[in-house]
Amino acid sequence: MHKTLIGLISFILFTLCCGFQTSDEPVCDSKSLKEKARKTMDPYKYDSAKMTKIAYKVKESLKEVEVPLFLGEKYRFVFNTETITKPVIINVYNKDKEARNRKLLWTSKDDPATLKEHIFEHTHSMKVFVDYSIPPTDSTAVPGCILFMLGYK
């Protein structure tokens, strides 16, 4: 009885700490997403990657990622959006969201909703800011992830 109670308590604590993943929830497997993005990176050399979790809310929300770059290099940005359940618009700017006179360098806005990998090539900046514009949705929307990979040549 004592071992059974300890086992039950251990199971409950594990469940509370780690949680269950339901079968309809997309898997944010960074390893497989990176492997897919690396195939699109060629002939650019891999520099870095960042996984951003996307949680949908009742109001529109925004997540911003700062990306430092070196002048004189050519860069390829690859965004893998296959695990998100609602379209997210990706915008790349020359300045952060608080700056005046910031300039839009690229957007995924006009890409087809079925496209799961977005590519942008860029030079001429010391840094850029990637904004994920997350649309408002009801509470049933399942969260996902966007993998951003950067390469240079």
Backbone as numpy.savetxt, mean C-alpha at the origin, in Angstrom:
# Nx Ny Nz CAx CAy CAz Cx Cy Cz
-8.31 -31.84 34.21 -9.14 -30.64 34.21 -8.27 -29.39 34.21
-7.22 -29.41 35.05 -6.33 -28.26 35.16 -5.61 -27.99 33.83
-5.12 -29.06 33.14 -4.43 -28.92 31.86 -5.39 -28.42 30.79
-6.61 -28.89 30.83 -7.62 -28.46 29.87 -7.92 -26.98 30.04
-8.02 -26.51 31.27 -8.29 -25.10 31.55 -7.12 -24.23 31.09
-5.91 -24.68 31.35 -4.72 -23.92 30.91 -4.68 -23.87 29.38
-4.99 -25.00 28.73 -5.02 -25.03 27.27 -6.06 -24.09 26.71
-7.23 -24.05 27.32 -8.31 -23.16 26.88 -7.91 -21.71 27.06
-7.32 -21.38 28.19 -6.88 -20.00 28.45 -5.79 -19.61 27.45
-4.86 -20.51 27.17 -3.81 -20.23 26.19 -4.40 -19.96 24.82
-5.38 -20.78 24.42 -6.04 -20.60 23.13 -6.74 -19.24 23.06
-7.44 -18.86 24.11 -8.15 -17.57 24.15 -7.16 -16.43 24.07
-6.07 -16.48 24.81 -5.05 -15.42 24.76 -4.43 -15.33 23.38
-4.14 -16.47 22.77 -3.57 -16.48 21.42 -4.54 -15.83 20.43
-5.82 -16.17 20.55 -6.84 -15.62 19.66 -6.96 -14.11 19.84
-6.93 -13.66 21.08 -7.03 -12.22 21.34 -5.82 -11.47 20.82
-4.65 -12.05 20.97 -3.42 -11.38 20.52 -3.27 -11.40 19.00
-3.53 -12.53 18.41 -3.26 -12.70 16.98 -4.50 -12.56 16.12
-5.65 -12.87 16.66 -6.90 -12.76 15.92 -7.06 -13.85 14.88
-8.27 -13.98 14.40 -8.55 -14.93 13.33 -8.53 -14.17 12.02
-8.17 -14.86 10.97 -8.29 -14.28 9.65 -9.40 -15.03 8.94
-10.45 -14.30 8.59 -11.58 -14.95 7.94 -11.23 -15.23 6.49
-11.94 -16.16 5.89 -11.61 -16.58 4.53 -11.90 -15.50 3.49
-12.79 -14.55 3.79 -13.08 -13.51 2.81 -12.18 -12.30 2.99
-11.26 -12.35 3.93 -10.34 -11.24 4.18 -9.10 -11.41 3.30
-8.71 -10.37 2.53 -7.54 -10.52 1.67 -6.27 -10.68 2.50
-5.35 -11.43 1.96 -4.09 -11.67 2.65 -3.06 -10.65 2.18
-2.48 -9.94 3.13 -1.43 -8.97 2.82 -0.08 -9.67 2.97
0.21 -10.56 2.07 1.44 -11.33 2.09 2.52 -10.52 1.37
3.35 -9.82 2.14 4.33 -8.93 1.54 5.33 -9.67 0.66
5.67 -10.89 1.01 6.65 -11.64 0.23 6.14 -11.90 -1.20
4.92 -12.41 -1.33 4.40 -12.71 -2.67 4.12 -11.42 -3.45
3.65 -10.38 -2.77 3.41 -9.11 -3.46 4.72 -8.49 -3.94
5.78 -8.62 -3.14 7.10 -8.11 -3.55 7.63 -8.89 -4.75
7.44 -10.20 -4.75 7.90 -11.02 -5.88 7.22 -10.58 -7.17
5.92 -10.32 -7.11 5.18 -9.87 -8.29 5.67 -8.50 -8.75
5.88 -7.58 -7.81 6.32 -6.23 -8.16 7.74 -6.25 -8.73
8.60 -7.11 -8.22 9.98 -7.20 -8.73 10.01 -7.57 -10.21
9.05 -8.38 -10.66 9.00 -8.77 -12.07 8.75 -7.54 -12.94
7.99 -6.59 -12.44 7.67 -5.37 -13.18 8.80 -4.35 -13.06
9.69 -4.53 -12.12 10.76 -3.57 -11.86 11.83 -3.58 -12.94
12.04 -4.72 -13.59 13.10 -4.86 -14.59 12.92 -3.86 -15.72
13.90 -3.12 -16.16 15.33 -3.19 -15.95 15.85 -2.34 -14.77
14.94 -1.83 -13.98 15.35 -1.01 -12.82 15.85 -1.92 -11.70
16.73 -1.38 -10.87 17.25 -2.12 -9.72 16.38 -1.82 -8.50
16.09 -2.86 -7.75 15.27 -2.72 -6.54 15.96 -1.79 -5.54
15.20 -0.86 -4.98 15.72 0.03 -3.94 15.04 -0.24 -2.61
13.71 -0.20 -2.60 12.98 -0.40 -1.34 11.52 -0.71 -1.63
10.83 -1.12 -0.56 9.40 -1.42 -0.68 8.72 -1.05 0.63
7.45 -0.68 0.54 6.68 -0.34 1.73 5.26 -0.87 1.57
4.81 -1.58 2.59 3.44 -2.09 2.62 2.61 -1.11 3.45
1.49 -0.65 2.91 0.60 0.26 3.63 -0.75 -0.42 3.79
-1.20 -0.53 5.02 -2.51 -1.13 5.29 -3.59 -0.09 4.98
-4.61 -0.54 4.31 -5.73 0.31 3.91 -6.97 -0.14 4.67
-7.46 0.75 5.53 -8.69 0.50 6.28 -9.73 1.50 5.79
-10.88 1.00 5.43 -11.95 1.86 4.92 -12.77 2.39 6.09
-13.18 3.67 5.95 -13.97 4.33 6.98 -15.21 4.96 6.34
-16.10 5.47 7.17 -17.31 6.11 6.68 -16.97 7.40 5.94
-15.90 8.08 6.37 -15.45 9.31 5.70 -14.23 9.00 4.84
-14.04 9.80 3.79 -12.85 9.66 2.97 -11.62 9.90 3.85
-10.56 9.15 3.60 -9.34 9.36 4.38 -8.13 9.36 3.44
-7.01 9.78 3.98 -5.79 9.93 3.19 -4.60 9.42 3.99
-3.75 8.66 3.33 -2.49 8.22 3.92 -1.39 8.74 3.01
-0.33 9.29 3.61 0.75 9.86 2.82 2.07 9.21 3.21
2.88 8.90 2.19 4.19 8.30 2.38 5.23 9.20 1.71
6.25 9.61 2.47 7.34 10.42 1.92 8.39 9.48 1.33
8.86 9.81 0.11 9.84 8.98 -0.58 11.05 9.84 -0.94
12.18 9.65 -0.25 13.39 10.41 -0.59 14.04 9.84 -1.85
14.51 10.72 -2.72 15.13 10.33 -3.99 16.45 11.07 -4.16
17.28 10.61 -5.08 18.54 11.27 -5.42 18.38 11.95 -6.78
18.89 13.18 -6.89 18.85 13.88 -8.17 19.69 13.13 -9.19
19.25 13.14 -10.42 20.01 12.52 -11.51 19.69 11.06 -11.74
18.93 10.43 -10.88 18.55 9.03 -11.06 17.17 8.95 -11.71
16.94 7.87 -12.41 15.61 7.57 -12.95 14.99 6.55 -12.02
13.71 6.74 -11.70 13.02 5.87 -10.75 11.77 5.26 -11.38
11.49 4.05 -10.95 10.22 3.39 -11.30 9.50 3.09 -9.99
8.25 3.52 -9.94 7.36 3.28 -8.80 6.38 2.20 -9.25
6.26 1.14 -8.48 5.30 0.07 -8.77 4.37 -0.05 -7.57
3.08 0.02 -7.83 2.06 -0.10 -6.78 1.23 -1.34 -7.06
1.23 -2.30 -6.14 0.40 -3.50 -6.28 -0.81 -3.32 -5.37
-2.00 -3.33 -5.98 -3.25 -3.07 -5.25 -4.18 -4.29 -5.25
-3.65 -5.47 -5.49 -4.52 -6.64 -5.65 -5.27 -7.05 -4.38
-4.83 -6.65 -3.19 -5.52 -7.08 -1.97 -6.56 -6.08 -1.47
-6.66 -4.91 -2.12 -7.68 -3.96 -1.66 -9.02 -4.29 -2.32
-10.09 -4.06 -1.57 -11.42 -4.45 -2.05 -12.19 -3.31 -2.69
-11.82 -2.08 -2.41 -12.43 -0.90 -3.03 -11.32 -0.07 -3.66
-11.57 0.56 -4.82 -10.51 1.33 -5.48 -9.98 2.47 -4.61
-8.67 2.59 -4.59 -7.97 3.67 -3.90 -7.23 4.46 -4.97
-7.34 5.77 -4.95 -6.63 6.60 -5.92 -5.25 6.90 -5.36
-4.23 6.63 -6.17 -2.85 6.89 -5.78 -2.40 8.16 -6.51
-1.91 9.13 -5.74 -1.39 10.36 -6.30 0.04 10.55 -5.83
0.89 11.04 -6.74 2.27 11.34 -6.39 2.46 12.84 -6.57
2.94 13.50 -5.50 3.13 14.95 -5.49 4.59 15.31 -5.23
4.93 16.55 -5.56 6.28 17.03 -5.30 6.45 17.57 -3.88
5.34 17.84 -3.19 5.38 18.38 -1.83 4.34 17.66 -0.97
4.47 17.78 0.35 3.52 17.09 1.24 2.15 17.75 1.22
1.20 17.09 1.86 -0.21 17.53 1.80 -0.46 18.87 2.47
0.44 19.32 3.33 0.29 20.62 4.01 0.90 21.77 3.21
1.70 21.48 2.21 2.44 22.51 1.47 1.54 23.26 0.49
1.86 24.51 0.33 1.19 25.32 -0.69 1.85 25.04 -2.03
1.10 25.24 -3.08 1.61 25.10 -4.45 2.22 23.74 -4.75
1.67 22.71 -4.17 2.20 21.40 -4.52 1.68 20.98 -5.87
2.48 20.20 -6.58 2.17 19.84 -7.95 1.95 18.33 -8.05
0.87 17.96 -8.71 0.57 16.55 -8.97 1.50 16.07 -10.09
2.28 15.03 -9.79 3.21 14.47 -10.77 2.61 13.29 -11.53
1.74 12.54 -10.85 1.12 11.35 -11.45 -0.10 10.94 -10.62
-1.09 10.33 -11.27 -2.26 9.81 -10.57 -2.73 8.51 -11.22
-3.31 7.65 -10.41 -3.90 6.40 -10.92 -5.39 6.60 -11.23
-5.87 7.82 -11.06 -7.30 8.13 -11.19 -7.92 7.62 -12.50
-7.18 7.74 -13.59 -7.73 7.35 -14.90 -7.44 5.91 -15.28
-6.73 5.18 -14.42 -6.45 3.76 -14.69 -7.74 2.96 -14.53
-7.88 1.87 -15.28 -9.07 1.03 -15.12 -9.16 0.45 -13.71
-10.36 0.31 -13.19 -10.56 -0.21 -11.83 -10.05 -1.64 -11.71
-9.97 -2.37 -12.81 -9.50 -3.75 -12.77 -7.98 -3.87 -12.74
-7.27 -2.78 -13.02 -5.81 -2.80 -13.02 -5.30 -2.96 -11.59
-4.46 -3.94 -11.36 -3.97 -4.24 -10.01 -2.50 -3.88 -9.81
-1.85 -3.39 -10.87 -0.46 -2.95 -10.74 -0.31 -1.66 -11.53
0.12 -0.63 -10.83 0.27 0.70 -11.42 1.74 1.06 -11.46
2.18 1.68 -12.56 3.59 2.01 -12.74 3.73 3.48 -13.06
4.70 4.11 -12.41 5.02 5.52 -12.64 6.53 5.64 -12.70
7.06 6.36 -13.70 8.50 6.59 -13.81 8.77 8.06 -13.62
9.89 8.37 -12.93 10.14 9.75 -12.52 11.63 10.04 -12.39
11.99 11.30 -12.65 13.33 11.84 -12.39 13.13 13.22 -11.76
14.14 13.97 -11.57 14.11 15.40 -11.22 13.61 15.79 -9.84
13.60 14.96 -8.85 13.13 15.39 -7.53 14.06 14.89 -6.44
14.09 15.60 -5.33 14.81 15.15 -4.15 13.91 14.25 -3.30
12.63 14.49 -3.37 11.67 13.64 -2.68 10.29 13.84 -3.30
9.47 12.83 -3.14 8.08 12.91 -3.59 7.20 12.40 -2.46
5.91 12.64 -2.59 4.95 12.23 -1.58 3.85 11.42 -2.26
3.69 10.20 -1.80 2.67 9.30 -2.34 1.46 9.40 -1.42
0.33 9.80 -1.98 -0.92 9.90 -1.23 -1.87 8.80 -1.68
-2.42 8.08 -0.71 -3.46 7.10 -0.97 -4.78 7.72 -0.55
-5.62 8.02 -1.52 -6.94 8.60 -1.25 -7.93 7.45 -1.12
-8.37 7.22 0.11 -9.22 6.07 0.44 -10.67 6.53 0.45
-11.50 5.95 -0.42 -12.89 6.42 -0.53 -13.72 6.06 0.70
-14.77 6.85 0.95 -15.67 6.49 2.06 -16.44 5.23 1.68
-16.75 4.42 2.66 -17.51 3.20 2.39 -18.20 2.76 3.67
-19.07 1.80 3.53 -19.77 1.30 4.72 -18.85 0.39 5.55
-19.32 -0.02 6.66 -18.50 -0.79 7.60 -18.23 -2.22 7.15
-18.85 -2.66 6.05 -18.64 -4.03 5.60 -17.40 -4.18 4.72
-16.78 -3.07 4.31 -15.61 -3.14 3.44 -14.44 -3.78 4.18
-13.84 -4.77 3.56 -12.74 -5.51 4.16 -11.43 -4.75 3.91
-10.61 -4.56 4.94 -9.34 -3.85 4.75 -8.38 -4.67 3.88
-7.39 -4.00 3.33 -6.38 -4.64 2.50 -5.06 -3.90 2.61
-4.18 -4.10 1.65 -2.86 -3.47 1.67 -2.47 -3.03 0.26
-1.62 -2.03 0.20 -1.00 -1.63 -1.06 0.51 -1.79 -0.87
1.14 -2.50 -1.79 2.59 -2.62 -1.77 3.15 -1.59 -2.74
4.06 -0.78 -2.26 4.75 0.21 -3.08 6.21 -0.22 -3.16
6.72 -0.37 -4.39 8.11 -0.73 -4.59 8.79 0.33 -5.43
10.02 0.66 -5.08 10.80 1.68 -5.77 12.05 1.06 -6.35
12.35 1.41 -7.60 13.57 0.96 -8.25 14.24 2.13 -8.94
15.52 1.98 -9.28 16.28 3.06 -9.91 17.17 2.49 -11.01
17.60 3.40 -11.91 18.64 3.02 -12.90 19.43 4.26 -13.29
